[in-house]
Amino acid sequence: MTRTSFSHYGLTCSDPLSVERWYTKHFGFERARVYAPGAGQVVMIKRGDLYLELFPAGETRTSPPAGKDGTNAPGWRHLAFIVDDLDGKLKEMGDDARVNLGPLDMGVFIPGMRAVWLSDPEGNVVELNQGYVDEQNPPRLDA
């Protein structure tokens, strides 16, 4: 089988610079590459192995931004980050933490887990999760 690894998540942005500043300021991303510098530039930002490719919008949004924890329509629901102190991260983000839902106690699913869902500057939903751990023996796909 051919080896495959995650590459990046692409975001189309009305204001790519605002989005880049938000992810850089609050999640430690940094520029990795700029394609075609200038008004229509595309910027790759990264944090470790996670890359976001920021495209300038060429159209107007046709549906309202997702709220709460993301859309229930088919497609990407949200982008999530693990944090060691959810309340501390929200305090650190200040007014930039536009909360859609939560913080919620998710202990019914995973003991000690808490989560909150925010909107980035474009309205994309970002989850902050404290306490997620993998299941020790999840059911097999073919079960």
GUZA-449819 format. One record per residue (C-alpha): residue number from 1; x, y, z. Coordinates in nm, 3 decimals. Layout:
<pts>
NUM,X,Y,Z
...
</pts>
This chain:
<pts>
1,0.000,0.000,0.000
2,0.127,0.349,-0.087
3,0.225,0.557,0.216
4,-0.005,0.852,0.270
5,0.021,1.136,0.521
6,-0.191,1.438,0.599
7,-0.090,1.745,0.401
8,-0.307,2.048,0.480
9,-0.651,2.194,0.532
10,-0.746,2.469,0.284
11,-0.951,2.771,0.393
12,-1.099,3.027,0.157
13,-1.099,3.363,0.335
14,-1.258,3.703,0.283
15,-0.966,3.845,0.484
16,-0.675,3.597,0.472
17,-0.444,3.828,0.667
18,-0.690,3.850,0.958
19,-0.724,3.470,0.960
20,-0.346,3.425,0.947
21,-0.297,3.666,1.237
22,-0.563,3.485,1.449
23,-0.413,3.137,1.402
24,-0.059,3.274,1.449
25,-0.147,3.467,1.764
26,-0.358,3.204,1.937
27,-0.230,2.869,1.810
28,0.137,2.925,1.727
29,0.118,2.895,1.348
30,0.390,3.051,1.133
31,0.432,3.114,0.762
32,0.568,2.821,0.566
33,0.521,2.945,0.209
34,0.364,3.226,0.004
35,0.242,3.153,-0.348
36,0.220,3.446,-0.594
37,0.290,3.732,-0.349
38,0.057,4.028,-0.387
39,-0.317,4.085,-0.381
40,-0.412,3.726,-0.473
41,-0.147,3.549,-0.269
42,-0.205,3.210,-0.112
43,-0.029,3.155,0.221
44,0.061,2.826,0.387
45,0.088,2.850,0.765
46,0.197,2.564,0.986
47,0.222,2.443,1.340
48,0.415,2.120,1.365
49,0.259,1.880,1.114
50,-0.063,2.081,1.074
51,-0.076,2.313,0.774
52,-0.350,2.559,0.681
53,-0.356,2.692,0.325
54,-0.524,3.032,0.316
55,-0.685,3.132,-0.015
56,-0.837,3.472,-0.092
57,-1.210,3.448,-0.161
58,-1.319,3.501,-0.519
59,-1.689,3.479,-0.439
60,-1.931,3.589,-0.170
61,-2.039,3.332,0.090
62,-2.367,3.174,-0.020
63,-2.471,3.036,0.318
64,-2.441,3.174,0.670
65,-2.136,3.067,0.872
66,-2.188,2.756,1.084
67,-2.269,2.814,1.450
68,-2.245,2.611,1.768
69,-2.010,2.314,1.709
70,-2.030,2.324,1.329
71,-2.268,2.241,1.051
72,-2.485,1.930,1.037
73,-2.471,1.939,0.656
74,-2.219,1.712,0.483
75,-1.867,1.856,0.486
76,-1.606,1.959,0.739
77,-1.767,2.030,1.077
78,-1.483,2.201,1.267
79,-1.108,2.215,1.329
80,-1.002,2.112,1.681
81,-0.707,2.180,1.908
82,-0.620,2.003,2.233
83,-0.541,2.242,2.519
84,-0.417,2.160,2.866
85,-0.618,2.441,3.033
86,-0.943,2.533,2.857
87,-1.033,2.821,3.089
88,-0.677,2.956,3.071
89,-0.678,2.946,2.690
90,-1.011,3.130,2.672
91,-0.880,3.394,2.913
92,-0.559,3.425,2.711
93,-0.759,3.476,2.388
94,-0.978,3.746,2.544
95,-1.217,3.912,2.298
96,-1.073,3.702,2.012
97,-1.250,3.398,2.162
98,-1.592,3.437,1.999
99,-1.771,3.149,2.172
100,-2.043,2.964,1.975
101,-2.109,2.689,2.230
102,-1.979,2.599,2.573
103,-1.762,2.542,2.756
104,-1.938,2.209,2.804
105,-1.861,1.919,3.035
106,-1.814,1.621,2.801
107,-1.746,1.377,3.087
108,-2.034,1.151,2.981
109,-1.818,1.058,2.677
110,-1.468,1.082,2.828
111,-1.418,1.144,3.201
112,-1.271,1.489,3.259
113,-1.320,1.611,2.902
114,-1.443,1.966,2.841
115,-1.487,2.152,2.513
116,-1.579,2.490,2.370
117,-1.648,2.590,2.009
118,-1.536,2.928,1.875
119,-1.554,3.115,1.546
120,-1.234,3.227,1.375
121,-1.242,3.567,1.198
122,-1.416,3.409,0.894
123,-1.679,3.223,1.098
124,-1.511,2.881,1.068
125,-1.575,2.672,1.377
126,-1.274,2.584,1.594
127,-1.303,2.347,1.889
128,-1.082,2.374,2.196
129,-1.076,2.043,2.382
130,-0.930,1.963,2.721
131,-0.905,1.601,2.830
132,-0.958,1.402,2.508
133,-0.790,1.060,2.510
134,-0.811,0.775,2.259
135,-1.031,0.478,2.341
136,-0.818,0.179,2.448
137,-1.000,-0.080,2.237
138,-1.236,0.088,1.991
139,-1.468,-0.139,1.793
140,-1.317,-0.261,1.467
141,-1.441,-0.103,1.146
142,-1.558,-0.438,1.013
143,-1.749,-0.525,1.334
</pts>
